[in-house]
Amino acid sequence: MRTLSRHVAVSMVLVALCLGAGVGAQQKPAPAQPAPAKTPKAPHFGTWGVDLSGMDRSVNPADDFDRYVNGAWIAKTEIPADQGSAGVFYDVFNLSQDQIRAVIENAPATTQIGAMYQSFMNEAAVDKRDDRPLQDDLRRVAAISDKAAFTKYMGETSGRFGFSLFGPGVGPDPAHPEMNTLFLGQGGLGLPDRDYYLNDTFKPQRDAYRAYLERIFTMTADPAPAKTADAVMAFETTVAKASWPAADRRDIDKINNPMSVADLQTFAPGLDWSAFLTSSEIAKRDRLIVLEKTAIRDIAKIYADTPLDTLKAWEVVHVTDQAAPYLSKRFVDSRFQFTKTLSGVSELRPRWKRGATLIDTTLGELLGRTYVETYFPASSKAKMNELVANLKAAMSARIQKSDWMAPETKKAALVKLAKMDVMVGYPDKWRDYSKLKVDVNDLYGNVERSSQFEWDYQLSDLDKPVDHKKWGMTPQTVNAYNGGLENKIVFPAGILQAPFFDPTADAAVNYGAIGAIIGHEISHGFDDQGRKIDETGAVHDWWTKADADRFEAQAKGFGAQYDTYEPVPGVHVNGQLTMGENLADLAGVLIALDAYHASLGGKKAPVIDGLSGDQRFFLGFAQAWRSKQRDDAMKAQMAADPHTPDKYRIIGPLRNVDAWYDAFDVTGGKYYLKPGDRTRIW
């Protein structure tokens, strides 16, 4: 649903092709952890799962169903100063943070979790060291004498502080999905996406970034910080112009470009690719998948044409920026002065929250073992498995009743659905972190060693059989995902909390909330990109041309609806970029509603507080996307995130669902669609 990754190339591999792919190592029994001193409890919403006090019943559901369900909450809610938004996802995330804090703060300094956390929380020691930990890395950059040495340096940054114009990553081979292979994608930008360099909408963020570059060069004693900052900004802008837009980067047909290293050298001769890969610790190989093909070629040429001094200055920026959170307060504050413009926040998150995030990203499954033992009962896992089975059955029925799929396509779809693996709560086998050295007195070294440890872990998958039991998220993550080339869906324990999932809530609410999320993830296997991946994970389009034409006609109209949405004045949703997620939102609602109806066993749903079962289902769905976002946060999301802002994740699907119209007697209004204009895919 939402994903983050350090390397751009790795991110695109995860999002577009094979999220969660790789080989997991069997973990030895973890050291016993003391029980948390205090166990934060998940809140309940209302008496049966919906916060009725959050509604604004004066609003016509057809004019704004988000405000109808969440308007009173929106009116009274202030976004915390250290958050880009407020709402259900942040509430559950913050609850999860409190939960893992209770685990982390009880971990002794003799454990890896305790040592990592205490090394971060000892702010006085970090401030005393100031930039001394950074100096060795800066000296390494200063010592680079030519492009050959710089190419080698870029390769080495996969496992340490530093940056590369090209990001390698490991995942299932699109042609042979039972084996892992190497992917290569575009990188090199300090701002979140190419649009930040090229679109006037982001001029304030661009100006803040330029000022940040100059501060970095001042802090690192560059003799001409303003001039050097201008050179780096110009270089990254040139790279941005060559980079692919986010919408193109989610198209499997465009990013699946296998070639040999020799072919890559001929196609993109701007650097020595064998040297780059060797310095990335990647053994000599004949084949890799090039993602943004023309961008890789053009950025390689930019690299060849750029003076070495500019490249070294660019590297200084990114070594310093990546290291800044683990250096003294002046580096942390300088970085925040820039990053706050990306989300509109005005306060830095408390240090303990930043420390908890560090543990989650460096020792995530080690933390997750204690987390699930404490906060995720076996009964919740059993209930979720039952819900998933019901949703898969509902999807099967939808496929069989489809009037646009040919019989042979339906047959292939049902095979893929039947083979779709489901993982709930936590992995069956845990990672082994025993080889990661953590020193309570060495925060900077801990982070660098963790980076190398993670890169080694990823490389251990290369050219090996895919272990489908490996997870791409930690158990405490408030998210879910479809595994793409692995044909699996994953629901971490972190998201299985109210209001997404509450074992004590009304069934209609659970189906409307977590049920729609389950349906969302299932349907990704059959959306505009999932249709190009078969039941084994191999990439090939298994639909007939007539199927594809009918699907694409409906999808085009659906995308056009989203193009009209304007969450921030002057900034519209990109219906093409968000197509897959929007289709999954619509499918999720339809599948979950079918599953809810089936769960009633032929009986009529009870009326609760004057609300029918279908009404409660839709209220639960809308409540699960309840949020209030800052404009800058929404602009950032719309630039590169394939997810539509939450308000339209409510309105966009529901205006295409006949049952929603019936449930709330909608016959007109701002978002009313005539039956013939509603998207009919699932």
C-alpha positions as MATLAB code, in Angstrom:
seq = 'MRTLSRHVAVSMVLVALCLGAGVGAQQKPAPAQPAPAKTPKAPHFGTWGVDLSGMDRSVNPADDFDRYVNGAWIAKTEIPADQGSAGVFYDVFNLSQDQIRAVIENAPATTQIGAMYQSFMNEAAVDKRDDRPLQDDLRRVAAISDKAAFTKYMGETSGRFGFSLFGPGVGPDPAHPEMNTLFLGQGGLGLPDRDYYLNDTFKPQRDAYRAYLERIFTMTADPAPAKTADAVMAFETTVAKASWPAADRRDIDKINNPMSVADLQTFAPGLDWSAFLTSSEIAKRDRLIVLEKTAIRDIAKIYADTPLDTLKAWEVVHVTDQAAPYLSKRFVDSRFQFTKTLSGVSELRPRWKRGATLIDTTLGELLGRTYVETYFPASSKAKMNELVANLKAAMSARIQKSDWMAPETKKAALVKLAKMDVMVGYPDKWRDYSKLKVDVNDLYGNVERSSQFEWDYQLSDLDKPVDHKKWGMTPQTVNAYNGGLENKIVFPAGILQAPFFDPTADAAVNYGAIGAIIGHEISHGFDDQGRKIDETGAVHDWWTKADADRFEAQAKGFGAQYDTYEPVPGVHVNGQLTMGENLADLAGVLIALDAYHASLGGKKAPVIDGLSGDQRFFLGFAQAWRSKQRDDAMKAQMAADPHTPDKYRIIGPLRNVDAWYDAFDVTGGKYYLKPGDRTRIW';
ca = [
       0.000    0.000    0.000;
       2.677    2.495    0.926;
       6.354    1.747    0.597;
       9.733    3.363    1.238;
      13.227    2.342    0.180;
      16.696    3.872    0.375;
      17.722    3.320   -3.236;
      15.500    4.554   -6.049;
      16.177    1.453   -8.130;
      15.437   -0.876   -5.239;
      12.237    1.068   -4.542;
      11.002    0.610   -8.079;
      11.846   -3.077   -8.031;
       9.835   -3.457   -4.845;
       6.871   -1.371   -5.934;
       6.537   -2.330   -9.580;
       7.826   -5.876   -9.748;
       8.731   -7.851   -6.677;
       8.073   -6.253   -3.300;
       9.300   -8.503   -0.525;
      11.374  -10.845   -2.699;
      14.516  -12.566   -1.506;
      15.997  -15.232    0.778;
      15.492  -15.077    4.557;
      17.937  -16.689    6.964;
      16.752  -18.836    9.859;
      17.198  -16.826   13.039;
      18.578  -18.349   16.206;
      16.429  -17.974   19.327;
      16.415  -14.341   20.391;
      17.660  -13.379   23.849;
      14.803  -13.088   26.296;
      13.583   -9.504   26.637;
      12.039   -8.103   29.815;
       8.310   -7.557   29.588;
       7.382   -3.955   28.764;
       6.702   -1.839   31.812;
       3.477   -0.575   30.284;
       1.400   -2.064   27.497;
      -0.319    0.586   25.346;
      -3.829   -0.438   24.438;
      -5.458   -0.038   21.036;
      -8.457    2.314   21.161;
     -11.994    1.250   20.354;
     -14.074    3.330   17.960;
     -17.572    3.859   19.252;
     -19.441    0.893   20.701;
     -19.329   -1.261   17.561;
     -16.379    0.036   15.556;
     -17.288    3.454   14.113;
     -16.770    6.829   15.778;
     -20.212    8.323   15.180;
     -19.163   11.531   16.934;
     -16.701   12.128   14.084;
     -19.494   12.397   11.511;
     -21.039   15.551   10.069;
     -24.546   14.473    9.135;
     -25.361   17.947    7.795;
     -23.275   17.077    4.713;
     -24.947   15.329    1.800;
     -23.131   11.983    1.354;
     -23.141   12.554   -2.404;
     -21.447   15.940   -2.062;
     -18.571   14.784    0.135;
     -18.728   11.360    1.741;
     -15.433   11.999    3.494;
     -16.888   14.967    5.368;
     -20.154   13.138    5.968;
     -18.285   10.376    7.801;
     -15.305   12.327    9.164;
     -16.302   16.014    9.047;
     -16.668   16.630   12.773;
     -13.318   14.947   13.388;
     -11.704   17.045   10.628;
     -13.136   20.267   12.094;
     -11.774   19.662   15.583;
      -8.453   17.997   14.703;
      -5.174   19.900   14.654;
      -2.289   18.245   12.842;
       0.600   17.822   15.311;
       3.533   20.100   14.535;
       5.864   17.159   13.811;
       3.475   15.398   11.397;
       2.605   16.049    7.767;
      -0.874   14.699    8.370;
      -3.191   13.392   11.046;
      -5.628   10.534   10.849;
      -6.126    6.835   11.194;
      -2.813    5.740    9.651;
      -0.886    8.150   11.854;
      -2.945    7.180   14.916;
      -2.169    3.508   14.441;
       1.456    4.327   13.582;
       1.802    6.378   16.768;
       0.211    3.581   18.779;
       2.692    1.174   17.219;
       5.511    3.583   18.133;
       4.356    3.610   21.754;
       4.163   -0.171   21.704;
       7.674   -0.684   20.339;
       9.008    2.037   22.658;
       7.837   -0.061   25.584;
       9.831   -2.978   24.159;
      12.924   -0.977   23.188;
      13.345    0.930   26.428;
      13.315   -2.301   28.413;
      16.123   -3.785   26.303;
      19.458   -3.806   28.195;
      22.507   -2.171   26.628;
      24.024   -5.659   26.362;
      21.472   -6.545   23.683;
      21.601   -5.341   20.079;
      18.333   -3.436   20.420;
      19.380   -1.802   23.666;
      22.845   -0.885   22.386;
      21.535    0.591   19.129;
      18.850    2.619   20.889;
      21.084    3.900   23.660;
      23.786    4.879   21.170;
      21.173    7.085   19.495;
      19.582    8.436   22.671;
      22.920    9.518   24.195;
      22.569   12.939   22.587;
      25.256   14.527   24.771;
      27.868   12.070   23.486;
      26.723   12.531   19.887;
      26.952   16.320   20.218;
      30.389   16.087   21.789;
      31.681   14.124   18.795;
      30.137   16.715   16.454;
      31.296   15.916   12.909;
      34.319   13.788   13.794;
      32.646   10.522   12.715;
      31.944   12.089    9.302;
      35.525   13.138    8.605;
      36.826    9.744    7.470;
      34.071    9.532    4.854;
      34.755   13.064    3.645;
      38.466   12.290    3.360;
      37.621    9.277    1.214;
      35.671   11.524   -1.145;
      38.475   14.109   -1.201;
      40.977   11.403   -2.141;
      39.113   10.412   -5.328;
      41.549   11.233   -8.118;
      39.703   10.375  -11.343;
      36.438    9.082  -12.822;
      37.540    5.465  -12.489;
      37.979    5.931   -8.743;
      34.665    7.789   -8.554;
      32.851    4.951  -10.331;
      34.307    2.545   -7.782;
      33.252    4.827   -4.940;
      29.647    4.994   -6.197;
      29.503    1.205   -6.232;
      30.732    1.039   -2.652;
      27.919    3.308   -1.388;
      25.426    0.422   -1.525;
      26.803   -0.607    1.867;
      27.731    2.715    3.488;
      26.975    6.431    3.611;
      27.142    7.942    0.151;
      25.185    8.156   -3.062;
      25.127    6.765   -6.574;
      23.579    7.815   -9.846;
      22.543    4.194  -10.313;
      20.957    1.871   -7.766;
      21.383   -1.917   -7.862;
      18.860   -4.210   -6.234;
      17.990   -7.906   -6.021;
      14.648   -9.558   -6.739;
      12.883  -12.352   -8.650;
      13.777  -12.538  -12.324;
      10.719  -11.524  -14.403;
      11.499  -14.305  -16.898;
      12.485  -16.923  -14.293;
      10.675  -15.876  -11.090;
      11.900  -18.877   -9.114;
      15.411  -17.318   -9.158;
      16.673  -13.940   -7.957;
      18.530  -11.638  -10.308;
      20.043   -8.142  -10.398;
      18.139   -4.958  -11.220;
      19.605   -1.543  -12.022;
      17.725    1.742  -11.866;
      18.069    5.496  -11.952;
      19.116    7.534   -8.930;
      21.139   10.581   -8.006;
      18.507   13.095   -6.882;
      18.453   14.765   -3.476;
      14.872   15.999   -3.849;
      12.089   13.380   -3.749;
      11.336   13.282   -7.475;
      12.303   14.836  -10.808;
       9.229   17.104  -10.686;
      10.736   18.991   -7.746;
      13.453   20.274  -10.057;
      11.252   20.978  -13.070;
       7.841   22.101  -11.761;
       7.227   25.584  -10.343;
       4.811   24.056   -7.839;
       7.894   22.950   -5.926;
       9.912   26.174   -6.117;
       9.795   26.719   -2.305;
      11.164   23.213   -1.723;
      13.754   23.705   -4.455;
      14.909   26.969   -2.868;
      15.090   25.334    0.551;
      17.191   22.521   -0.913;
      19.568   24.967   -2.590;
      20.014   26.762    0.749;
      20.648   23.412    2.440;
      23.363   22.576   -0.080;
      25.115   25.829    0.702;
      24.885   25.171    4.449;
      26.441   21.736    3.944;
      29.357   23.220    2.038;
      29.798   25.890    4.695;
      29.782   23.256    7.454;
      32.274   21.089    5.547;
      34.618   24.032    4.930;
      34.234   24.344    1.179;
      36.094   27.524    0.055;
      33.196   28.725   -2.129;
      29.976   27.237   -0.682;
      27.519   29.268   -2.788;
      29.285   28.554   -6.070;
      29.654   24.859   -5.250;
      25.984   24.632   -4.230;
      24.974   26.137   -7.578;
      27.097   23.579   -9.433;
      25.533   20.646   -7.562;
      22.027   22.026   -8.063;
      22.641   22.412  -11.792;
      24.039   18.876  -11.985;
      21.036   17.325  -10.226;
      18.644   19.349  -12.395;
      20.289   17.907  -15.491;
      19.940   14.413  -14.029;
      16.288   15.137  -13.224;
      15.573   16.079  -16.835;
      16.958   12.722  -17.969;
      15.094   10.739  -15.282;
      11.821    8.965  -15.970;
       8.528   10.271  -14.553;
       7.013    8.201  -11.766;
       4.093    7.038  -13.946;
       6.473    5.401  -16.446;
       8.402    3.715  -13.668;
       5.420    1.614  -12.577;
       4.860    0.154  -16.068;
       6.260   -3.383  -16.127;
       6.549   -3.381  -19.909;
       8.789   -0.316  -19.791;
      11.029   -1.278  -16.869;
      11.620   -4.930  -17.766;
      14.749   -4.599  -19.923;
      17.091   -7.596  -19.616;
      20.558   -7.216  -21.099;
      24.095   -8.418  -20.630;
      26.686   -6.242  -18.926;
      28.487   -6.050  -22.277;
      25.283   -4.831  -23.936;
      24.818   -2.280  -21.164;
      28.368   -1.057  -21.722;
      27.631   -0.528  -25.402;
      24.214    1.031  -24.744;
      25.369    3.340  -21.909;
      29.139    3.845  -22.331;
      29.445    6.723  -19.894;
      31.134    4.643  -17.192;
      32.751    1.264  -16.633;
      29.802   -0.908  -15.592;
      31.895   -3.938  -14.703;
      33.940   -1.807  -12.316;
      30.770   -0.291  -10.816;
      29.218   -3.704  -10.189;
      32.437   -5.210   -8.860;
      32.830   -2.380   -6.355;
      29.202   -2.990   -5.319;
      30.391   -6.489   -4.308;
      28.430   -8.009   -7.181;
      30.230  -10.948   -8.746;
      30.953  -10.935  -12.460;
      27.742  -11.668  -14.318;
      26.280  -11.838  -17.794;
      22.726  -10.585  -17.227;
      20.785   -7.908  -15.365;
      17.442   -6.085  -15.659;
      17.772   -2.404  -16.542;
      14.755   -0.493  -15.270;
      14.590    3.073  -16.660;
      16.477    2.174  -19.805;
      16.920    5.513  -21.593;
      17.447    7.327  -18.299;
      20.328    4.999  -17.404;
      21.901    5.727  -20.783;
      21.424    9.482  -20.550;
      22.543    9.775  -16.924;
      25.670    7.777  -17.776;
      26.462   10.354  -20.457;
      25.822   13.204  -18.008;
      28.226   11.506  -15.627;
      30.896   11.255  -18.326;
      30.477   14.933  -19.219;
      30.460   16.304  -15.639;
      33.705   17.622  -14.098;
      35.127   15.455  -11.330;
      35.074   18.360   -8.843;
      31.313   18.729   -9.290;
      30.778   15.016   -8.784;
      32.893   15.060   -5.626;
      30.950   18.041   -4.289;
      27.697   16.194   -5.051;
      29.011   13.194   -3.110;
      29.961   15.402   -0.147;
      26.375   16.634   -0.052;
      24.876   13.177    0.108;
      27.381   11.622    2.484;
      26.723   14.520    4.850;
      22.956   14.464    4.361;
      22.686   10.732    5.038;
      24.952   10.997    8.063;
      23.284   14.122    9.474;
      20.628   12.357   11.627;
      23.472   10.602   13.476;
      25.668   13.662   13.992;
      25.466   16.637   16.337;
      22.490   18.951   16.719;
      23.757   21.502   14.191;
      23.643   18.866   11.433;
      20.258   17.551   12.534;
      18.784   21.063   12.648;
      20.256   22.085    9.289;
      18.788   19.024    7.625;
      15.398   19.544    9.258;
      15.350   23.160    8.077;
      15.211   21.688    4.576;
      13.160   18.507    5.040;
      10.342   20.273    6.873;
       9.479   22.060    3.622;
       8.674   18.709    2.013;
       5.842   17.921    4.408;
       4.970   21.282    5.971;
       5.835   20.221    9.527;
       7.196   22.808   11.941;
       8.750   20.613   14.621;
      11.270   17.796   14.534;
       9.958   14.477   15.834;
      11.004   13.729   19.423;
      14.330   11.962   19.649;
      12.816    8.777   21.057;
      10.591    8.456   17.985;
      13.579    8.892   15.701;
      15.409    6.280   17.767;
      12.493    3.878   17.474;
      12.542    4.340   13.695;
      16.258    3.528   13.692;
      15.597    0.266   15.526;
      12.749   -0.553   13.168;
      14.967   -0.090   10.109;
      18.120   -1.753   11.447;
      16.820   -4.538   13.724;
      13.226   -4.743   12.564;
      12.520   -8.458   12.804;
      14.458   -8.822   16.048;
      12.178   -6.147   17.487;
       9.204   -7.728   15.738;
       9.516  -11.036   17.589;
       8.899   -9.408   20.939;
       6.331   -7.052   19.440;
       4.061   -9.818   18.151;
       4.457  -11.870   21.323;
       3.213   -8.868   23.276;
       0.628   -7.239   21.045;
      -0.634   -9.739   18.466;
      -2.667  -12.631   19.907;
      -3.099  -15.888   18.019;
      -6.842  -15.236   17.927;
      -6.280  -12.130   15.769;
      -4.198  -14.116   13.306;
      -6.892  -16.796   13.084;
      -9.605  -14.195   12.520;
      -7.551  -12.504    9.804;
      -6.903  -15.805    8.038;
     -10.649  -16.394    8.005;
     -11.283  -12.926    6.562;
      -8.665  -13.438    3.850;
     -10.189  -16.787    2.868;
     -13.598  -15.113    2.578;
     -12.146  -12.296    0.467;
     -10.401  -14.748   -1.864;
     -13.682  -16.596   -2.295;
     -15.446  -13.322   -3.121;
     -12.751  -12.439   -5.664;
     -13.138  -15.861   -7.244;
     -16.855  -15.266   -7.638;
     -16.223  -11.832   -9.149;
     -13.834  -13.310  -11.705;
     -16.293  -16.034  -12.645;
     -19.109  -13.494  -13.129;
     -16.975  -11.049  -15.104;
     -18.573  -10.096  -18.415;
     -15.365   -8.789  -20.004;
     -13.023  -11.727  -19.402;
     -12.769  -14.509  -21.964;
     -13.163  -18.062  -20.582;
      -9.456  -18.809  -20.955;
      -8.573  -15.583  -19.128;
     -10.954  -16.422  -16.296;
      -9.362  -19.838  -15.988;
      -5.862  -18.360  -15.740;
      -7.058  -15.733  -13.251;
      -8.617  -18.367  -11.002;
      -5.394  -20.391  -11.063;
      -3.394  -17.314  -10.059;
      -5.842  -16.502   -7.269;
      -5.782  -20.064   -5.931;
      -1.963  -20.018   -5.823;
      -1.770  -16.575   -4.179;
      -0.055  -17.092   -0.815;
      -1.293  -15.215    2.261;
       0.933  -14.131    5.151;
      -0.542  -12.609    8.287;
       1.072  -10.969   11.293;
       4.696  -12.075   11.139;
       7.057  -14.317    9.136;
       7.257  -18.043    9.719;
      11.024  -17.765   10.082;
      12.980  -14.868   11.464;
      16.145  -13.123   10.348;
      19.426  -13.771   12.093;
      21.118  -10.513   13.170;
      23.905  -12.164   15.140;
      26.633  -10.992   12.731;
      25.696   -7.320   13.043;
      28.047   -5.626   15.495;
      26.334   -2.979   17.608;
      28.366   -0.771   19.958;
      26.544    1.302   22.568;
      29.232    4.012   22.174;
      29.334    4.204   18.354;
      26.111    5.442   16.752;
      27.707    6.439   13.441;
      29.517    3.126   13.137;
      26.362    1.219   14.079;
      24.435    2.810   11.216;
      27.201    2.218    8.670;
      27.635   -1.382    9.775;
      23.886   -1.871    9.529;
      23.912   -0.497    5.989;
      26.604   -3.002    5.017;
      24.755   -5.769    6.841;
      21.551   -5.027    4.899;
      23.394   -4.895    1.582;
      25.121   -8.196    2.321;
      21.735   -9.669    3.229;
      20.288   -8.523   -0.082;
      23.277   -9.810   -2.039;
      22.962  -13.193   -0.352;
      19.808  -13.632   -2.467;
      21.496  -12.951   -5.797;
      21.350  -15.876   -8.237;
      19.728  -18.012   -5.523;
      16.221  -19.531   -5.461;
      13.564  -17.147   -4.164;
      12.456  -17.830   -0.600;
       8.808  -16.811   -0.678;
       8.566  -16.860    3.101;
      10.784  -13.811    3.404;
       8.950  -10.598    4.276;
       9.475   -7.139    2.770;
       8.049   -5.392    5.855;
       8.574   -5.812    9.583;
       5.721   -7.184   11.714;
       5.186   -3.801   13.393;
       4.720   -1.960   10.082;
       1.376   -0.197    9.626;
       0.947   -1.235    6.013;
       0.301   -4.191    3.701;
       1.477   -5.267    0.269;
       1.075   -7.546   -2.716;
       4.298   -9.387   -3.549;
       4.083   -8.932   -7.324;
       6.410  -11.504   -8.863;
       5.964  -13.706   -5.810;
       2.148  -13.844   -6.069;
       1.589  -13.327   -2.361;
      -0.135  -10.839   -0.072;
       1.250   -9.760    3.290;
      -0.498   -8.156    6.273;
       1.858   -7.193    9.127;
       0.567   -7.225   12.693;
       1.047   -3.444   12.919;
      -1.914   -2.681   10.663;
      -4.161   -5.244   12.333;
      -5.385   -2.804   14.974;
      -8.488   -0.649   15.293;
     -10.028    0.873   13.298;
      -8.537   -1.245   10.495;
      -9.182   -4.462   12.382;
     -10.890   -4.941   15.719;
     -11.964   -8.472   16.715;
     -14.677   -6.945   18.937;
     -16.143   -4.679   16.244;
     -19.225   -5.240   14.112;
     -18.456   -7.543   11.193;
     -19.628   -4.934    8.674;
     -16.994   -2.501    9.957;
     -14.158   -5.025    9.797;
     -15.133   -5.969    6.255;
     -15.340   -2.299    5.268;
     -11.953   -1.489    6.803;
      -9.451   -4.358    6.789;
     -11.628   -6.347    4.382;
     -11.324   -3.638    1.740;
      -7.566   -3.552    2.342;
      -7.366   -7.322    1.884;
      -9.408   -7.042   -1.294;
      -7.172   -4.185   -2.427;
      -4.047   -6.335   -2.105;
      -5.646   -9.384   -3.721;
      -6.799   -7.327   -6.701;
      -3.283   -6.034   -7.406;
      -2.682   -9.426   -8.953;
      -5.248   -8.536  -11.609;
      -4.862   -4.780  -12.116;
      -3.233   -2.913  -15.013;
       0.189   -4.304  -14.052;
      -0.747   -7.489  -12.180;
      -2.445   -8.801  -15.298;
       1.017   -9.005  -16.867;
       2.270  -11.463  -14.216;
       1.084  -15.088  -14.194;
       0.545  -17.446  -11.278;
       4.248  -18.388  -11.170;
       5.387  -14.764  -11.089;
       6.633  -14.753  -14.674;
       6.026  -11.578  -16.662;
       3.842  -12.101  -19.669;
       0.400  -10.786  -20.544;
      -2.000  -13.717  -20.106;
      -5.098  -11.788  -21.189;
      -6.600  -11.899  -24.657;
      -6.416   -8.698  -26.681;
     -10.178   -8.281  -26.402;
      -9.945   -8.609  -22.594;
      -7.225   -5.986  -22.506;
      -9.149   -3.598  -24.749;
     -12.284   -3.827  -22.597;
     -10.304   -3.461  -19.377;
      -8.299   -0.503  -20.655;
     -11.402    1.314  -21.888;
     -12.908    1.140  -18.402;
      -9.585    1.984  -16.747;
      -9.128    5.023  -18.981;
     -12.476    6.443  -17.916;
     -11.713    5.664  -14.293;
      -8.354    7.444  -14.528;
     -10.040   10.462  -16.107;
     -12.225   10.768  -12.996;
      -9.121   11.033  -10.828;
      -7.502   13.568  -13.143;
     -10.291   15.991  -12.148;
      -9.574   15.768   -8.409;
      -7.706   18.808   -7.060;
      -6.661   18.190   -3.434;
      -4.454   21.306   -3.446;
      -5.407   24.364   -5.536;
      -3.688   24.068   -8.901;
      -2.424   20.506   -8.292;
      -4.422   17.592   -9.676;
      -4.186   13.864   -9.037;
      -2.309   12.008  -11.795;
      -4.774    9.323  -12.820;
      -2.136    7.353  -14.726;
       0.413    7.321  -11.909;
      -2.238    6.285   -9.384;
      -4.124    3.921  -11.686;
      -3.120    0.630  -10.053;
      -3.871    1.789   -6.513;
      -7.163    3.398   -7.519;
      -8.306    0.241   -9.291;
      -7.329   -1.756   -6.211;
      -9.309    0.594   -3.958;
     -12.415    0.073   -6.098;
     -11.935   -3.680   -6.297;
     -11.263   -3.846   -2.564;
     -14.612   -2.260   -1.742;
     -16.559   -4.472   -4.133;
     -14.872   -7.701   -3.049;
     -15.145   -6.899    0.657;
     -18.834   -6.027    0.352;
     -19.495   -9.335   -1.395;
     -17.584  -11.168    1.318;
     -19.536   -9.365    4.033;
     -22.820  -10.335    2.424;
     -21.655  -13.951    2.119;
     -20.655  -13.971    5.799;
     -24.259  -13.316    6.772;
     -25.155  -16.820    5.600;
     -28.363  -15.750    3.912;
     -29.606  -13.831    6.942;
     -30.455  -10.149    6.888;
     -27.868   -7.898    8.519;
     -28.955   -6.433   11.854;
     -29.724   -2.720   12.161;
     -27.468   -0.989   14.707;
     -28.054    2.604   15.841;
     -30.473    2.940   12.946;
     -27.809    1.962   10.407;
     -28.057   -0.953    8.012;
     -25.237   -3.430    7.486;
     -24.251   -1.832    4.170;
     -24.256    1.628    5.726;
     -21.973    0.437    8.520;
     -19.713   -1.217    5.936;
     -19.256    2.059    4.040;
     -18.814    4.039    7.254;
     -16.072    1.609    8.300;
     -14.410    1.988    4.921;
     -14.440    5.802    5.029;
     -13.300    5.903    8.653;
     -10.273    3.752    7.768;
      -9.090    6.534    5.396;
      -9.887    9.389    7.767;
      -7.130   11.974    7.524;
      -6.194   15.615    7.396;
      -3.064   16.498    5.400;
      -0.889   19.569    5.019;
      -0.736   20.987    1.497;
       3.015   20.385    1.181;
       2.578   16.772    2.254;
      -0.113   16.277   -0.388;
       2.031   17.923   -3.068;
       4.871   15.563   -2.200;
       2.520   12.602   -2.347;
       1.062   13.561   -5.710;
       4.497   14.084   -7.272;
       5.666   10.483   -7.073;
       3.454    8.366   -4.816;
       1.148    5.969   -6.687;
      -1.473    6.455   -3.972;
      -4.147    9.141   -4.236;
      -4.593   11.489   -1.224;
      -6.853    9.839    1.327;
      -9.938   11.998    0.766;
     -10.203   10.685   -2.779;
      -9.453    7.136   -1.722;
     -12.875    7.420   -0.094;
     -14.789    9.391   -2.712;
     -13.153    7.991   -5.850;
     -14.108    4.323   -5.459;
     -17.497    4.782   -3.798;
     -19.003    6.957   -6.519;
     -18.547    3.942   -8.808;
     -20.254    1.448   -6.450;
     -23.983    0.908   -6.993;
     -24.489   -0.403   -3.454;
     -23.186    2.848   -1.981;
     -25.831    4.811   -3.861;
     -28.499    2.425   -2.602;
     -27.253    2.458    0.996;
     -27.426    6.242    1.332;
     -30.239    6.899   -1.160;
     -27.933    8.981   -3.362;
     -29.742   10.339   -6.427;
     -27.643   13.442   -7.143;
     -24.860   15.622   -5.778;
     -21.346   16.780   -6.578;
     -19.882   13.311   -7.036;
     -22.961   11.610   -8.443;
     -22.349    9.445  -11.505;
     -25.099    8.093  -13.703;
     -25.126    4.277  -13.725;
     -23.802    4.215  -17.278;
     -20.841    6.423  -16.331;
     -19.671    4.264  -13.436;
     -16.559    2.149  -13.938;
     -17.432   -1.551  -14.304;
     -14.263   -3.588  -13.979;
     -14.923   -5.878  -11.032;
];
